[in-house]
């Protein structure tokens, strides 16, 4: 039997973080913070409808049990409607699944490739993107501490 007054139940968000490879997170949340191109956006229950473009960064989800889920995410889109948050990203990875040593090695390789790219704009763009992803993965791991 609940001891809460009628109507005082804590409202929740339903969050889905999806990539072309499949879902990265699907579940309830008390709050979501995502990296929009205009700055971080915080979403709580009863948020007004919203559509935003996302940049490389970390998406942070606080569950109703006050657990923290950190996701290293790349460019994508976010939509909020009726306490549902949909995040579509090119790539996303939960920080608790990231192997720090592999991420550090990816950063080292990206920095070497960027140094060797010279005047090749396509290679520089590709290597800069790889460097940003590796740095983002490492920042996401650090946020779990």
N, CA, C and O of each residue as an XYZ file, in Angstrom:
580
protein
N       0.841     -1.171      0.000
C       0.000      0.000      0.000
C       0.890      1.239      0.000
O       1.834      1.330      0.785
N       0.593      2.180     -0.872
C       1.378      3.402     -0.986
C       0.977      4.396      0.095
O      -0.200      4.535      0.428
N       1.987      5.092      0.641
C       1.706      6.114      1.640
C       1.687      7.507      1.024
O       1.513      8.498      1.733
N       1.869      7.588     -0.317
C       1.841      8.879     -0.990
C       0.405      9.340     -1.192
O      -0.513      8.539     -1.368
N       0.247     10.631     -1.161
C      -1.067     11.199     -1.445
C      -1.395     10.971     -2.916
O      -0.485     10.928     -3.744
N      -2.675     10.823     -3.261
C      -3.046     10.632     -4.660
C      -2.507     11.784     -5.516
O      -2.599     12.954     -5.145
N      -1.940     11.416     -6.676
C      -1.433     12.418     -7.603
C      -0.032     12.908     -7.283
O       0.506     13.739     -8.015
N       0.582     12.409     -6.193
C       1.917     12.888     -5.831
C       3.026     11.949     -6.308
O       4.190     12.130     -5.951
N       2.665     10.942     -7.118
C       3.682     10.035     -7.618
C       4.719     10.823     -8.411
O       4.405     11.795     -9.099
N       5.963     10.371     -8.290
C       7.032     11.036     -9.005
C       6.910     10.755    -10.493
O       6.858      9.597    -10.905
N       6.864     11.791    -11.287
C       6.757     11.650    -12.739
C       8.097     11.189    -13.298
O       9.152     11.540    -12.771
N       8.049     10.408    -14.357
C       9.248      9.873    -14.981
C       9.256     10.169    -16.469
O       8.223     10.401    -17.095
N      10.447     10.152    -16.997
C      10.638     10.219    -18.441
C      10.870      8.802    -18.953
O      11.393      7.954    -18.229
N      10.491      8.552    -20.170
C      10.873      7.315    -20.838
C      11.925      7.708    -21.863
O      11.646      8.496    -22.766
N      13.131      7.168    -21.735
C      14.262      7.572    -22.568
C      14.698      6.416    -23.459
O      14.810      5.269    -23.025
N      14.941      6.761    -24.724
C      15.498      5.800    -25.678
C      16.674      6.467    -26.377
O      16.522      7.533    -26.974
N      17.842      5.844    -26.304
C      19.028      6.303    -27.026
C      19.320      5.230    -28.064
O      19.638      4.089    -27.728
N      19.206      5.615    -29.337
C      19.326      4.650    -30.426
C      20.427      5.051    -31.398
O      20.654      6.236    -31.643
N      21.109      4.048    -31.949
C      22.090      4.227    -33.006
C      21.685      3.310    -34.160
O      20.785      2.486    -33.995
N      22.322      3.431    -35.315
C      22.019      2.487    -36.396
C      22.286      1.030    -35.999
O      21.683      0.115    -36.561
N      23.179      0.812    -35.037
C      23.483     -0.552    -34.588
C      22.457     -1.087    -33.595
O      22.418     -2.289    -33.332
N      21.630     -0.209    -33.043
C      20.619     -0.663    -32.096
C      20.549      0.222    -30.869
O      21.236      1.241    -30.795
N      19.716     -0.160    -29.895
C      19.543      0.656    -28.690
C      20.772      0.620    -27.781
O      21.427     -0.411    -27.631
N      21.065      1.779    -27.178
C      22.151      1.895    -26.208
C      21.563      2.010    -24.804
O      22.143      1.520    -23.834
N      20.409      2.661    -24.708
C      19.713      2.776    -23.424
C      18.222      2.891    -23.724
O      17.807      3.644    -24.605
N      17.432      2.133    -22.979
C      15.980      2.246    -23.032
C      15.478      2.046    -21.608
O      15.672      0.986    -21.014
N      14.833      3.072    -21.067
C      14.325      2.921    -19.723
C      13.851      4.226    -19.129
O      13.849      5.264    -19.790
N      13.449      4.159    -17.874
C      12.938      5.351    -17.199
C      14.064      6.266    -16.757
O      15.200      5.832    -16.569
N      13.734      7.535    -16.595
C      14.712      8.507    -16.109
C      13.996      9.593    -15.331
O      12.834      9.909    -15.589
N      14.714     10.156    -14.375
C      14.223     11.318    -13.653
C      14.694     12.592    -14.347
O      14.038     13.631    -14.274
N      15.865     12.496    -15.038
C      16.419     13.654    -15.727
C      17.367     13.189    -16.824
O      17.998     12.138    -16.712
N      17.461     13.996    -17.900
C      18.401     13.757    -18.985
C      19.111     15.073    -19.279
O      18.480     16.128    -19.340
N      20.424     15.002    -19.459
C      21.206     16.160    -19.896
C      21.922     15.725    -21.164
O      22.643     14.727    -21.168
N      21.718     16.487    -22.254
C      22.289     16.119    -23.548
C      23.039     17.302    -24.156
O      22.713     18.455    -23.876
N      24.046     17.016    -24.990
C      24.883     18.072    -25.572
C      24.317     18.623    -26.879
O      24.672     18.138    -27.953
N      23.456     19.614    -26.806
C      22.923     20.188    -28.049
C      23.975     21.100    -28.665
O      24.927     21.503    -27.997
N      23.799     21.418    -29.930
C      24.759     22.291    -30.607
C      24.732     23.705    -30.033
O      25.676     24.468    -30.238
N      23.673     24.065    -29.322
C      23.564     25.389    -28.712
C      23.932     25.385    -27.232
O      23.804     26.410    -26.562
N      24.383     24.255    -26.720
C      24.727     24.117    -25.306
C      23.973     22.946    -24.708
O      23.097     22.366    -25.350
N      24.313     22.603    -23.487
C      23.645     21.471    -22.846
C      22.176     21.781    -22.606
O      21.805     22.905    -22.267
N      21.359     20.770    -22.790
C      19.935     20.898    -22.529
C      19.562     19.888    -21.446
O      19.901     18.707    -21.534
N      18.863     20.371    -20.432
C      18.399     19.513    -19.352
C      16.912     19.255    -19.510
O      16.138     20.175    -19.775
N      16.520     18.013    -19.349
C      15.125     17.632    -19.547
C      14.617     16.944    -18.294
O      15.200     15.970    -17.818
N      13.528     17.465    -17.774
C      12.830     16.896    -16.631
C      11.433     16.495    -17.063
O      10.980     16.919    -18.126
N      10.739     15.695    -16.277
C       9.348     15.376    -16.609
C       8.538     16.654    -16.821
O       8.790     17.685    -16.198
N       7.577     16.554    -17.704
C       6.681     17.651    -18.097
C       7.398     18.740    -18.902
O       6.922     19.873    -18.970
N       8.535     18.403    -19.509
C       9.255     19.348    -20.356
C       8.399     19.671    -21.579
O       7.655     18.820    -22.067
N       8.506     20.875    -22.056
C       7.777     21.235    -23.273
C       8.350     20.457    -24.448
O       9.514     20.058    -24.410
N       7.558     20.235    -25.487
C       8.085     19.536    -26.668
C       9.319     20.259    -27.210
O       9.394     21.488    -27.199
N      10.267     19.480    -27.675
C      11.552     20.039    -28.103
C      12.175     19.139    -29.152
O      12.075     17.914    -29.079
N      12.816     19.757    -30.125
C      13.670     19.047    -31.080
C      14.992     19.793    -31.093
O      15.011     21.019    -31.204
N      16.107     19.061    -30.979
C      17.422     19.704    -30.950
C      18.435     18.846    -31.699
O      18.360     17.617    -31.699
N      19.378     19.526    -32.334
C      20.523     18.842    -32.934
C      21.567     18.649    -31.842
O      21.758     19.515    -30.989
N      22.236     17.508    -31.879
C      23.241     17.187    -30.872
C      24.639     17.229    -31.472
O      24.837     16.966    -32.658
N      25.600     17.565    -30.622
C      27.012     17.557    -30.993
C      27.690     16.410    -30.264
O      27.073     15.755    -29.423
N      28.938     16.166    -30.575
C      29.729     15.170    -29.847
C      29.799     15.613    -28.393
O      30.097     16.771    -28.103
N      29.530     14.705    -27.501
C      29.555     15.022    -26.076
C      29.056     13.847    -25.272
O      28.995     12.720    -25.765
N      28.699     14.115    -24.035
C      28.177     13.027    -23.212
C      26.734     13.328    -22.836
O      26.374     14.446    -22.466
N      25.935     12.292    -22.947
C      24.545     12.348    -22.526
C      24.498     11.709    -21.151
O      24.995     10.601    -20.953
N      23.894     12.418    -20.198
C      23.829     11.924    -18.827
C      22.371     11.681    -18.449
O      21.512     12.544    -18.628
N      22.120     10.513    -17.934
C      20.773     10.114    -17.538
C      20.806      9.799    -16.049
O      21.664      9.051    -15.580
N      19.870     10.373    -15.319
C      19.693     10.038    -13.914
C      18.424      9.210    -13.823
O      17.348      9.664    -14.213
N      18.552      7.997    -13.308
C      17.395      7.111    -13.212
C      16.525      7.521    -12.025
O      16.967      8.292    -11.173
N      15.307      7.019    -11.962
C      14.453      7.312    -10.801
C      15.072      6.837     -9.483
O      14.721      7.348     -8.419
N      15.981      5.874     -9.542
C      16.661      5.366     -8.347
C      17.926      6.170     -8.048
O      18.704      5.796     -7.170
N      18.136      7.274     -8.773
C      19.271      8.190     -8.622
C      20.594      7.575     -9.074
O      21.656      8.003     -8.620
N      20.549      6.578     -9.961
C      21.757      6.036    -10.571
C      22.120      6.920    -11.760
O      21.247      7.502    -12.403
N      23.415      7.012    -12.042
C      23.898      7.832    -13.157
C      24.306      6.924    -14.308
O      25.055      5.965    -14.125
N      23.806      7.238    -15.489
C      24.205      6.552    -16.717
C      24.838      7.618    -17.600
O      24.211      8.633    -17.902
N      26.084      7.387    -18.014
C      26.788      8.328    -18.878
C      27.003      7.642    -20.214
O      27.456      6.499    -20.276
N      26.671      8.357    -21.284
C      26.794      7.807    -22.629
C      27.641      8.756    -23.465
O      27.316      9.937    -23.590
N      28.732      8.238    -24.042
C      29.545      9.014    -24.982
C      28.792      8.971    -26.314
O      28.603      7.903    -26.897
N      28.368     10.140    -26.783
C      27.542     10.176    -27.990
C      28.133     11.121    -29.033
O      28.835     12.077    -28.705
N      27.831     10.830    -30.289
C      28.277     11.673    -31.388
C      27.106     12.517    -31.868
O      26.075     12.614    -31.203
N      27.282     13.117    -33.022
C      26.212     13.970    -33.558
C      24.914     13.192    -33.712
O      24.906     11.980    -33.930
N      23.818     13.933    -33.592
C      22.525     13.294    -33.735
C      21.397     14.271    -33.477
O      21.545     15.479    -33.657
N      20.278     13.735    -33.056
C      19.075     14.530    -32.828
C      18.391     14.066    -31.544
O      18.498     12.906    -31.146
N      17.692     14.993    -30.915
C      16.945     14.721    -29.695
C      15.528     15.232    -29.896
O      15.323     16.315    -30.445
N      14.564     14.461    -29.454
C      13.165     14.895    -29.502
C      12.518     14.593    -28.156
O      12.710     13.518    -27.588
N      11.750     15.557    -27.656
C      11.020     15.397    -26.399
C       9.555     15.643    -26.686
O       9.185     16.652    -27.286
N       8.725     14.707    -26.249
C       7.282     14.881    -26.377
C       6.590     13.994    -25.346
O       6.844     12.792    -25.267
N       5.721     14.605    -24.568
C       4.901     13.892    -23.580
C       5.724     12.952    -22.705
O       5.429     11.760    -22.622
N       6.754     13.484    -22.052
C       7.608     12.729    -21.143
C       8.339     11.564    -21.796
O       8.734     10.609    -21.127
N       8.513     11.653    -23.111
C       9.325     10.682    -23.827
C      10.486     11.420    -24.484
O      10.296     12.452    -25.127
N      11.684     10.881    -24.314
C      12.893     11.469    -24.885
C      13.480     10.446    -25.843
O      13.784      9.316    -25.462
N      13.634     10.861    -27.090
C      14.242     10.014    -28.102
C      15.531     10.679    -28.559
O      15.526     11.830    -28.997
N      16.636      9.947    -28.455
C      17.940     10.448    -28.888
C      18.441      9.507    -29.966
O      18.619      8.310    -29.738
N      18.667     10.074    -31.149
C      19.191      9.313    -32.272
C      20.599      9.813    -32.554
O      20.792     10.998    -32.827
N      21.581      8.926    -32.491
C      22.987      9.301    -32.670
C      23.636      8.412    -33.717
O      23.232      7.268    -33.927
N      24.655      8.966    -34.371
C      25.455      8.157    -35.288
C      26.132      7.032    -34.520
O      26.126      5.878    -34.947
N      26.724      7.392    -33.365
C      27.371      6.411    -32.496
C      27.118      6.807    -31.045
O      27.043      7.992    -30.721
N      26.990      5.826    -30.191
C      26.839      6.072    -28.755
C      27.302      4.825    -28.020
O      27.111      3.697    -28.475
N      27.917      5.065    -26.868
C      28.442      3.955    -26.077
C      28.347      4.303    -24.598
O      28.761      5.383    -24.176
N      27.810      3.396    -23.828
C      27.739      3.617    -22.382
C      29.137      3.672    -21.807
O      29.987      2.849    -22.146
N      29.380      4.640    -20.937
C      30.711      4.817    -20.352
C      31.150      3.598    -19.562
O      32.338      3.278    -19.525
N      30.200      2.909    -18.925
C      30.569      1.731    -18.144
C      30.978      0.543    -19.020
O      31.427     -0.480    -18.503
N      30.824      0.672    -20.344
C      31.240     -0.387    -21.271
C      32.518     -0.014    -22.030
O      33.013     -0.810    -22.827
N      33.050      1.174    -21.795
C      34.237      1.636    -22.509
C      35.492      1.108    -21.832
O      35.659      1.243    -20.620
N      36.362      0.512    -22.615
C      37.668      0.051    -22.146
C      38.621      1.244    -22.242
O      38.973      1.683    -23.337
N      39.028      1.756    -21.095
C      39.854      2.965    -21.068
C      41.141      2.811    -21.876
O      41.511      3.724    -22.615
N      41.823      1.685    -21.752
C      43.094      1.511    -22.467
C      42.869      1.502    -23.983
O      43.689      2.036    -24.730
N      41.773      0.907    -24.442
C      41.470      0.932    -25.883
C      41.133      2.342    -26.338
O      41.515      2.735    -27.440
N      40.429      3.111    -25.519
C      40.103      4.492    -25.872
C      41.362      5.344    -25.926
O      41.497      6.196    -26.804
N      42.286      5.122    -24.997
C      43.551      5.863    -25.013
C      44.358      5.518    -26.256
O      44.972      6.397    -26.860
N      44.363      4.244    -26.644
C      45.065      3.822    -27.860
C      44.416      4.435    -29.104
O      45.125      4.852    -30.020
N      43.107      4.495    -29.151
C      42.412      5.122    -30.287
C      42.762      6.606    -30.380
O      42.928      7.139    -31.477
N      42.874      7.266    -29.239
C      43.270      8.677    -29.230
C      44.691      8.828    -29.763
O      44.954      9.713    -30.577
N      45.601      7.982    -29.318
C      46.985      8.042    -29.786
C      47.050      7.854    -31.302
O      47.743      8.603    -31.990
N      46.322      6.845    -31.831
C      46.323      6.592    -33.278
C      45.728      7.764    -34.047
O      46.238      8.131    -35.105
N      44.653      8.356    -33.527
C      44.021      9.489    -34.200
C      44.954     10.689    -34.234
O      45.035     11.384    -35.247
N      45.659     10.937    -33.133
C      46.586     12.067    -33.102
C      47.753     11.851    -34.065
O      48.202     12.797    -34.712
N      48.247     10.617    -34.164
C      49.319     10.312    -35.115
C      48.842     10.502    -36.550
O      49.546     11.082    -37.377
N      47.639     10.008    -36.836
C      47.087     10.148    -38.189
C      46.875     11.616    -38.533
O      47.127     12.037    -39.661
N      46.413     12.391    -37.560
C      46.192     13.820    -37.785
C      47.515     14.520    -38.086
O      47.562     15.388    -38.958
N      48.572     14.167    -37.392
C      49.896     14.751    -37.639
C      50.411     14.392    -39.021
O      51.083     15.197    -39.667
N      50.097     13.176    -39.482
C      50.591     12.707    -40.779
C      49.718     13.161    -41.949
O      50.116     13.000    -43.103
N      48.558     13.716    -41.684
C      47.615     14.062    -42.754
C      48.107     15.195    -43.649
O      47.720     15.274    -44.815
N      48.949     16.065    -43.121
C      49.478     17.168    -43.935
C      48.371     18.066    -44.460
O      47.517     18.527    -43.703
N      48.395     18.311    -45.778
C      47.430     19.217    -46.409
C      46.185     18.505    -46.931
O      45.332     19.140    -47.551
N      46.068     17.219    -46.697
C      44.920     16.447    -47.181
C      43.701     16.768    -46.299
O      43.558     16.225    -45.203
N      42.830     17.657    -46.793
C      41.673     18.116    -46.006
C      40.728     16.985    -45.626
O      40.212     16.960    -44.509
N      40.496     16.050    -46.543
C      39.592     14.927    -46.233
C      40.165     14.075    -45.101
O      39.443     13.669    -44.191
N      41.460     13.813    -45.169
C      42.099     13.013    -44.117
C      42.101     13.778    -42.800
O      41.859     13.190    -41.745
N      42.372     15.084    -42.846
C      42.374     15.892    -41.622
C      40.990     15.889    -40.975
O      40.873     15.756    -39.757
N      39.952     16.035    -41.779
C      38.580     16.027    -41.263
C      38.259     14.683    -40.613
O      37.709     14.635    -39.512
N      38.601     13.604    -41.291
C      38.349     12.256    -40.764
C      39.128     12.026    -39.470
O      38.578     11.522    -38.491
N      40.404     12.395    -39.467
C      41.244     12.149    -38.298
C      40.859     13.037    -37.120
O      40.944     12.611    -35.968
N      40.439     14.263    -37.398
C      39.973     15.159    -36.331
C      38.700     14.601    -35.691
O      38.527     14.659    -34.473
N      37.830     14.070    -36.514
C      36.600     13.459    -36.006
C      36.924     12.256    -35.118
O      36.312     12.078    -34.065
N      37.878     11.438    -35.539
C      38.285     10.269    -34.736
C      38.894     10.724    -33.412
O      38.643     10.115    -32.373
N      39.695     11.792    -33.444
C      40.294     12.317    -32.221
C      39.214     12.815    -31.263
O      39.276     12.545    -30.064
N      38.224     13.540    -31.788
C      37.140     14.057    -30.947
C      36.343     12.917    -30.310
O      35.984     12.995    -29.136
N      36.069     11.870    -31.073
C      35.334     10.724    -30.524
C      36.125     10.051    -29.410
O      35.566      9.705    -28.370
N      37.429      9.863    -29.628
C      38.258      9.208    -28.601
C      38.335     10.060    -27.341
O      38.229      9.532    -26.234
N      38.515     11.360    -27.491
C      38.549     12.242    -26.322
C      37.218     12.211    -25.582
O      37.190     12.207    -24.352
N      36.126     12.189    -26.320
C      34.801     12.152    -25.714
C      34.587     10.863    -24.933
O      34.006     10.883    -23.848
N      35.047      9.752    -25.473
C      34.914      8.473    -24.772
C      35.666      8.516    -23.447
O      35.170      8.028    -22.431
N      36.868      9.102    -23.457
C      37.658      9.196    -22.221
C      36.995     10.131    -21.207
O      36.992      9.840    -20.011
N      36.437     11.242    -21.672
C      35.723     12.148    -20.750
C      34.518     11.451    -20.125
O      34.243     11.621    -18.937
N      33.804     10.669    -20.926
C      32.626      9.958    -20.399
C      33.034      8.974    -19.314
O      32.353      8.864    -18.294
N      34.135      8.256    -19.516
C      34.625      7.317    -18.500
C      34.974      8.080    -17.230
O      34.654      7.633    -16.129
N      35.630      9.231    -17.377
C      36.022     10.026    -16.208
C      34.808     10.516    -15.423
O      34.900     10.686    -14.207
N      33.681     10.747    -16.082
C      32.486     11.245    -15.395
C      31.838     10.185    -14.516
O      31.004     10.508    -13.670
N      32.207      8.940    -14.706
C      31.665      7.877    -13.848
C      32.331      7.841    -12.481
O      31.791      7.260    -11.539
N      33.494      8.456    -12.370
C      34.242      8.426    -11.106
C      33.626      9.291    -10.057
O      34.140      9.370     -8.941
